[in-house]
Amino acid sequence: MLLKGRRIAALFWRMPVKRCEQGATIMIEPKRRAQNTARPKRPTGKPWVAALGGATRPNRRGKRAAAGVEADETTRHEGPKPTPRGTHVELLQQGVDVWNDWRTKERSISPDLRGADLHKAELFGANLAQADLRGASLIEANLSASSLFQANISEVDLTKANLMQVDLRGACLRKANLSGANLMGASLFFADLKRATLKWANLIEADLRGADLSGADLSNARLFHANLSQATLKRTQLFEADLGGANLSWADLSGAYFMPANPLRVRRSRPNLEDASFYAAKLTEAYLIGADLNGIDLRMADLSGAKLSGASLFGTILDEAQLRKVDLTRADLSGANLVKADLSRAMLVETNLVGATLTGCNIYGVSAWNVKRSEGTRQLDLIITPYNEPEVTVDDIEVAQLVYLLLHNEKIRDVIDTVGKRGVLLLGRFTEGRIAVLERLREELRRRNYLPIVFNFDKPRTKTLAETVRVLAGLSRFVIADITDPKSVPAELQTTVPQFMVPFLPIIEGKKGGKKNQKPYSLLESLWIECKERVFEPLWYSSLDALVEAFDEKIIKRAEVRFAELLARKAEKMKGEYV
């Protein structure tokens, strides 16, 4: 039983576990025993044991190995020796070969090198895995090609140290000073670098996947072609950092500072982000004033609340990017691709959108003033309503503001008659089966220099449909209503048509006098009788191509003639009669 108890004790003797600061990285250290300085040191024939200055552990019979005699199998220790901290430092000072040989034999021991002075130490290829180096000085030390796997290097001074090709996977480097250090090609996979100082550090082609760099200082650091995918860079300082070709996909850069707070330094402090990838990266509230983001990949990136005033985004890919409340004042977005990007409540003051693509963007609440555009600027299907209201789209970002205000501010509607009308309202139920009709009609109207405004009755709604349709109809030159398989359209036309002197052209897909759902709804006839001067008889079309072929003659020409007649009627003055 005694022997069994000793074996169990030996097992637990090497199991104590300590954690890096705040539990970040698990570090395994052996339990240490107080060294008996009075006990004489005896050589054992093993140079690494002699270097440690300790004797062999007692064997099962309580005997010790004779001096200078190799211990046999019965006298070898059954567990790792409790080696004092100072002895570890002395052993390391004997050379890397001696140290690595000892590490190979004593795999279960985690070296204790806390507070060690290793200034300019030559430690090329040293095995320092799981070592505790807290508070040590490694200024200008050569640690290239060494292993610091899961080592605790928090608050260590590694200024100008050579860490080229070092294995730092899972290492704890919190508050470590790595200013000017060479970490080229180093592996920092899931390393903890919170609040570490990496000014002027060389991190070219370093592997920083999943690393935590929250609050770290990477000013002037070289991260050319570094892999930072899924890394955490919250509130990280990246002033003048070289991120050319770096992979920042899925990285969290919330509140990161790419530019100094002092605006006087902006022009000479642009970070290098050439060819960097920020795919799906989180850049919420990032400080990117004046940053050079030309041509980089920001697809699906979250830039909500980011400060991008004066930034250059020429040719930048921003498809499906989140740009809510982003400040793009005087930013250059010429040639940028913003397909389906979310620009809700964004600030677009003097923004350059020459040649940019804004197809399908959500611009609800956007502030656009003196925006620069060109014929190459594609502004199609811009959504001006919030998600919980029926979707209303326009094709002009500045007209969008007016339409939105007219929908939500009664007083502004008085300016309708003074606004040049190019708008054409398209009403209908544009489900998956009818969406082709909507797309074709919009395209044909755009070719004829009209501004299509779409109201889809199938979208969710929280406001009265009739109120929205009335406002949009009042803005339009004429209205095209697709009454094929009608549901909401008839009721809305009944409350809208009588109030506006606007031509209404109903269209139906099918054959005149055909089967069910190919006939006009019953109330249309009474509406036509009451408002014959503005409501046309329905136009049946057998196919979409047939409708497009007759579009100019049967829709555009008739609508324009009727609009002119209604306009002339509005100008007539009541003369009266004398008897």
N, C-alpha and C positions, 0 to 999 in steps of 0.2 A: 504493500500500500504506500509505503514511503517513497519507493522508486516511482510509482505511478504519479504520486503527488508532485514529485520534482519535475516530471515530464510535463505535467499540466502547467506548473508554474513557469517552466521554460517557454511554453507556448504563449502564455499571456504576457510574459516578460517583454516580448517584441511586438506587442499589438497596440500600445497606446497611440492615439491619433490626435493630432493638433490641426487646426484649420488656419488658413491665411486670414488676414484681417477681414472681419465681417463675414467669415465663412465662405470666401470665394474659391480658394484652391485647397484641396485636402493634402496635408503634408504628413508623412509618416515618420516618426522619430522613435528610436529605442529608448526604453526607460534607462535612466542613468543612475549609477550607484556611486556613492562617495568613495574616492580612491584612498586606500590606506598608504599614506606616505612612508610609514615606518617599515612596511614590508619590503624586503630586498628584492631587486629586480634580477631575474635569472634568465639567461639566454635559453632559447628553446631550439635553436637550429633553424628557425623560420625567420628570415630577415624582416618580413612585414610585421611579425609579432614583436621582434626586437625594436623595430622603428616606433611601434606604439608605446614601448616602454612598460609593458604589462606582462604578467605571467599567465600561464594557461590556467583554465578553470580546473578545479579538483575533479578527479575521476570518481567513478561510483564507489571505489574503495577508500576514498579520502586521501589517496596518495597523489603526489605531483611527479611530473616527468623530471628525470635527472637533468642536471645542467648540461647543455650542449648536446643532448641526445634527442633525436627525432621522436616525437610522441607517436605511439602506435594507435591502432583503431580504438582501443579501449580507453585511451586517455584524451582523445580529441574532444573538443568542446561540443556540447549538444545544442548550442544556440549562439547568437551573436554576442560578442564581448561588449560590455558597457565602457565605451571609450570616451574620455573627457574631451571637451571642446578644444582646449589648447593642443591636445595631441593630434587632433584632426588637422589643425592649421600647420603644425610642425610636419606632419606627414605630407601634406600638399606641397610644402616648401622643398621637399626632397626631390621633387620632379614629377612630371605627369606620368611617366612610365611606372614609377613606384606606386603612385596614387591609383592609377587605373588597375594595376595588379591587385591592390588591396580591395578595390571596389568589386572586382570580379569574384574574389573569394568571399567577401562579406556583402552579399547582395541585399541582405535584409536591413543593413544599417543605413540610416539617412544621416549624412554628414552634418555636423553642427559647425558652421563657419561664421557664426554671428559676430559682427563687429571686427572681423579680420581685416588687417591692412594688407591688401594685395595690389597696392599701387604699382602699375607697370609690370605686373606679374605675367610671365610667359606660360599660358595655360592652353596652348593649342591642342585641341582634341581631348581635353580633359572630360572625364565622366563626372559631372556634378548634378546628375539627375536626382531630384527630390532633396537637394541640399538646402540647408537653411542659411542664407547669406544676409539676413536682415541687418541693416546698419553697416554692412561691410563697405570698404573702399576699394573700388576696382577701376580707378581713374587710369585711362590709357592702357588698361590691361588687354592682353591678346587672348581672346576666348574663341577665336575662329574655329569652326568645325567641331566645337565642343558640344556636349549635351547638358542642357539645363532643363530637361523635361520635368515639369511640375515643381520646379525649384521655387523657393520663396525668396524673391529678390526685392521685396518691398523696401522703399526708402534707401536703396543702394545707390551710391554715386558711381555711375558708369560713363562719366564724361569722356568723350573721345575714345571710348573703348572699341576694340575690334571684335565685333560679333558676327562676322561674315559667315553665312551658312550655319548659324547656330540653331540647335533644336530647343526652342523655347515654348513648345506646345504645353498649354495648360499652366504655364508659369505665372506666378504672382509678381507683378512689377508695379504695384501701386506706389505712387509718389516717387518712383525711381527717377533719377536724373540721367537721361540718355542724350544729353545735349552733344551734338556733333558726333555721336556714335555711328559706327558703320554696321548697319544691319542688313546689308545687301544680301538678298536671297535667304534671309533668315525665316524660320518657320515659327510663327506666333499664333498658330491655330488655337482659337479660344483662350488666348492669353488675357490676363487681367492687367490692363494698363491704365486704370482709372487715375486721373490727375497726374499722370506721368509727364515729364518734361522731355520732349523730343525735338527741340529746336535744332534746325540745321542737320538733323539726323538723316542718314542715307538708308532709305527703306526701298530702294529700287528692287522690283520683282519680289518683295517680301510677301509671305503668305500670312495675311491677317484675317482670314475667314473666321467669322464669329467672334473676333476679339472685341473686348470692351475697352474703348478709348474715351469713355465719358469724362468730360472736363480736362482732357489731355491737351497739351500745348504742342501743336505740330507746325508752328510758324516756320516758314522757310524749309520745311522738311521736303525731301525728295521721295515721292511716292510713285515714281514713273513705273507704269505697268504693275503696280502692286495689286494684290487681290484682297479687296476689302468687302467682298460680298457677305451679307448678313452681319456685318460688323456694327457695333454700337458706337456712334460718334456724337452723342448728345452733348451740346454746349462745347464742342471741341473747337479750338482755335486753329484755323487753317490759313492764316495770313501768308500770302505769297508762297503757299505750298505748291509743289509741282505734282499735280495729279494726272499728268498726261498719260493716256492709255490705261488708267487705273480702272479696276472693276469694282463699282460701288453698288451693284445690283442688290436690291432688298436691304441695303444698309439703312440704319436709322441715324439721320443727321439732323434731328430735331434741335433747333436753336443753335446750330453750328455757325461759327463766325468765319466766313471766307474773306471778309474785308474788315479793316480796323474801324473802330467806332469814330475815329477822327476823319471827317470827310475830306480834309486837306491831303490825306495820304492815299485816297482812292485811286487816282490816276497812276501812281507808281507802285501800287500794291495789288495788281490784279493777279490772282492765282492762275496757274497753268492747268487748264482742264481739257486740253486738246485730246480728242478721241476717247475721253473718259466715258464710262457707261454708268448711268444712274437709273437703270431700268428698275421700276417699282421701288425706288429708294424713298425713304421718308425724310423730307426736307422741310417739315413744318416749321414756320417762323425762322427759317434759316436767314442769316444776314449775308445777302449776295449783292449788295449795292455795287454797281459798276463792274460786276464779275464778267469775265469772258466765257460764255457758255455756247459759243458758236459751234453748231453742227453736232453737239453731243446728244446722246440717247437719254431722253427723260420720259420715255413712254411709261404710262401708268404711275409715274412718280407723284408723291404727295407733297405739293409746295404750298399748301394752305397757309396763308398768313405770312409767307416769305416776303422779304424786302428785296425786290429786284429792280428798283428804280435806277435808271441809267445803265442797266446791264445790257450786254450784247448777246442776243439769241438768234443770230443770223443762221437760218437753215436748221435750227434746232428741232428735234423730233419730240413733240409734246402730245402725241396721240393719247387720248383718254387720261391725261394728267389731271390731277386735282389742283386747280389754281384759285380756289375760293379765297376771297379777301386778299389776294396777292397784290402787291404794289408794283405796277409796271409803268410808273411815270417815266416818260422819256426813254423807255426801253426800246431797243431795236429788235423787232420780231419779223423783220423783212425776210420773206422766204421760209418762215417757220411753218411747221405742220402742226395744227391744233385740232385735228379731227376728233370730234366727240369729247373735247376737253371741257372741264367744268370751270367756267370763269365767273361763277356767281359772286356778285358784290366785288368784283375785281376793279382796280383803279387803272384806267387806261387814259391817262392824260398825256397828250402829245406823243403817244406811242406810235412807232413806225410799223405799220402792217402792210407795207408795199410787198405784193407778191405772196402774202401769207395765205394759208388755207384754214378757214374757220368753219368747215362743214360740220353740222350737227352739234355745235357747241351750246352749252347751257350758259346763257348770259343774263340770267335773272338778277336784277339789281345792279348790273354793271354800270360803272361811271365812265363814259367815253366822251372826252373833250378834245377837239382838234386832233383827231386821229388821222394819221397819214395813210392813204390808201392809193391803189392804182387799179388799172383795168385787170391786172393779174391777180388782184386780191379776191379770193373766193369766199363769199359770205353766203352760205346756203343753209337753210333750215335751222336758223338760230332760235333757240328756245328761250322765250322771254317770260315764262310762267314758272312758279315753283312746282316742286314734285307733286304736291297734293292738289293741284288744280288742273283743269283741262289744258292740254298742250297746245300752245299758240306759237307758231314759228313765223319768222320774217327773214328777209335776205339782206338786211343792212343793219349794222351794229348801232349806228346813230339813229336810224329810224326806229330801232327797237326801243330806245328810251322813250321816244314820243308815244309809241303805241302802248307801252306799259303804263306810262303816266295817264294816258287817256282812259285806260281801263280802270285805274284806281283813283283818279282825281277828277271830280265832276267839273270843276271850274275850267280846266284846260280844254274841255271839249268845245268851248266857244271859238277856238282857233281853227276848227276843222275847215271852214270855208276859205281860210286864207292859205291853207297848205296845198301845194301842188299835188294833185291826186294821181298816183300811179298804182295804187293798191287795188288788187282784185281778191275778194274774199271767196275762198273755196269751202263749201259746207258739205258734209256727208259723213257716212259711217265708213271710215277707211280701215276696215279690218284687213286681215291677211289676204282675203280674196279680192279686196277692192283697192289695195295699196298701189297696184300697178297703174290704176286710173289716176290716182292722186299724183304720183311721180311724173307721169306723162303730161298731165295738165300743167303742173308747175314748170316743167321744162319748156313747154310751148309758150307759156306766158313770159318766162324769162327771156326767151329769144326775141320776143316782141317788145322788150323794154318795159314790161310790167313788173310790179312787185307783188308776188303771190303771198297771201296771208291765209294760213290753213287753220281751220277749227275742226278738230276730230271729236265727234260726239261719243266715241267709245272710251275716251280717257276718263279716269276717276275724277270726280268733281266735288267741290265743297261750296261753290257759289252757284247762283241761279244762272242757267244757261242762257236764258232769254236776255238777261242784262249784258252778258259778254258779247252775244251775237249782235245786239243792237249797237254797241259801241264800235265793233269791228265793221259792221255794215255802214255806219256813218262815216268811216274813214275811207271807204272803198269807192272806186269809180263804178264798178258793177259787181254783181254777185253771181257766181255759178254754184248751183245747188244740185248735187247728185242725189236724186230721190229714189234710186234703185234700192229696193228692200228697205223702205223708210221706217224709222222708229221715232227718234227725237226730232228729226228735221221738220216734219209738218207742223208740229206745235210751235217750234221756234220761228218758223216763217210766218205763222199766223199772227204772232205778236210783234214781228219785226217789220215786215213789208209795209203795212199801212203807215208807219211812222217816218219813213224816209223816201225821198224822191231819188231812188237809186234803181237802175235796171236789175231785174232778177231773171236769170235764165236757168230753168230747171232742165236737167238731162236725165234720161233713163236708158239703161242698157237693155236691149231686147227688141222685139218686133212689135209695132203698133197693133193693138188689138189682140195681143198674144195671151199667153197663159197668166196664171197668178203671179204677182210680184213684178210683172212687166207692164202694169197699168199704173197711171198716176193715182195717188191717193185721192179720196173723195173730196177732201177740203180744198184741194188745189183749184178746182173749178170755181168754187165760190170766191176764193182769193183772187182768181183771175178776173172774175166779174166785177168785184169791188175795186180792184187796182189794175185795171186793164192797161192803163197808160204806162205802167212800169213792169208788169209781170208778163213775160212771154209765154206762149204756148210751149208745152214740153217738146224737147228734141230727143227723138229715139235714135239710138245708134246700134248697129249690129255688132261692131267690133271696135276696139280701141283705135286701130289704124283708120277705120272709116270716120271716126270722130275727129281725128287729127287732120284728115284730108279736108273735112268740111269746117275746120275750126275757124279759119279767117272769114269765110262767107256767112256761115250760120251763127257764129257766136260773136267774134270780135266786131265785125262790121255792123251787125244789128245792134249790139250793145252800145257802140260809139254813137250811132245815129240816134238811138233812144236817149242816151245821156245828153246829147246836144239839144234835143227837143225838151227834155226836162229842165235843162239849164235855162233855155229861152223862156220856158213857162215861169220859172222862178223870177226872171227879170221883168215880166209883164206887170204893169201897174193897173190896178182896178180903176176903170174910168167911170162907171155908173151911167145912169140914163135920166134925161130931163123930160118932164111932161108938163 
